[in-house]
Amino acid sequence: MSEEILQAPEAIKKLRIGRPNPNYRPLIFVAAPFSEVVKGDREVLTQVRDYCRYIHEVGGIPICPQLYFPQFVNLHHYHDFQVMNFLCLVLLAKCEEVWSFGVPTRDMKFFIKKAFAKDIPVRYFNEDMEAW
């Protein structure tokens, strides 16, 4: 279920409504081009880090397992890759929304589909971090 089109700061404000703690920061799952991040594509890594920084700056907590799981999970082993996918889905389920940046890749579409199945709202942003 795609939410109304709101720019990121307004989306975070909406997620804070009704929260007793004014410093509340929602968990936002970052749908990132997984394969490119895992392969170490420096340009994509920089973009994904920028997306995470942006979520942090507007008041959310970015959850982007693609950035940290490859540091300790051997993705060249099928079993480890499957475990990592499971861990990603566990983290996805803990998030209030999924934010997808740029044109969704096959990997990103997988997590977006899982979010829809769990009734987790998905927001789409272009590479300049503008909602569309």
N, C-alpha and C positions, 0 to 999 in steps of 0.2 A: 504494500500500500504506500504509494508515494504521497508525501505530504504537500501542503500548499507551498508555493515557491516563496521562500524567505531567504534573505541574505543571512550569512552565518551569525552575526551578532543578534539579530532578531530571533533566529532559531534557538539560540542558547537562552535568551530571555524567556522564550515560551517554555522551554524545558524547566526553567527555574520557578515558574508559577506554582504557587501552593507549597513550596518548600520552606520549612521553618528557618533553615540556615541561609542567610543572604549570601554566603560564600560558596554555596553548593555548586559543584562542577560536574556536569553529566559525563558519563563515559560514552565516547563516540568511536565506533569501529571505523577504521579507515580502509575502504576498499581500494587496495593498491595493486598495480600490475605485478602480481606475485612472481612470475617466472623471471621477469626482468630484474627485479630486486634481488632474487636469489642468485641470479647469474652475475650480480655485481655491476650491472650497467650504471656507471657513475652518474650519468645525467638523470636517469630515473630515480636513483637513490637520493640525489639532491632534491628532486621534485617532491618525493614522498616525505622526506624530512621537512621540507618547507610546508607541506600540507599539515603535518603533525604540529609544527610550530604555530601555524595559523590557528588550528583548533585550540591549542593552549592559549594563544593570545586573546581569542574571543571568549574564553571562559570555559572551555571543555577540557576533558582529559582524553587525549588521543590514544586509542588502542590500535596498534599496528604491528601484529605479531610477525609480519614479513620482515620487519627490520631487526628483530632480536632473536627469533627462533633459529635462523641459519647460523648464528654464532655458536650454538651448542648442539644442534640437531643435524645429523648427517643426512642431507636430503638426497644423496645418491643411493641410499638404501631404501628399498620399497617400504619396509616395515616402519622405519623412522619417518618417512614421508607421510605415511598413513596416520601415524601417531600425531604428527604435527598438524595435519588437517583436522583431526579430532580436537586437539587443543585450541586451534583457531575457532572452531565452532563453539566450544565451551566459552571462550572469551566473547564471541559474537553475541551469545545468549545473555551475557551480563550487561550489554550495552543498551542505551536508550534509543540510539539511532545509528544508522550506517550512512556515512558520507562517502560518495563516489566522486573522484576528481578526474576530469578529462574524459575521453571516450572510453567507455568500459571495455576492458579486454576480456578474453574468455575466462581468465582466472577471477577477475572482478565480478563477472556475471554469475559465477558459481556462488560467491558470498552474498550477492544481491538476492539471488533466488532463495538462498537459505534464510535470509532476513525476511523476505516476504512470507515464507512458510511459517516463520515464528511470529508474524505480525509485528515485526520491528520496522518502524518507518525508515525509508531511504530518501536521502536528499542528494541531488546531483549538482555538481559544480564544474565549471570549465577549468582549464589549466591556470586561469588567472584568479581562481577562487571566487568567481561570481556564480550565484545560483542560476539555474536554468530549468 
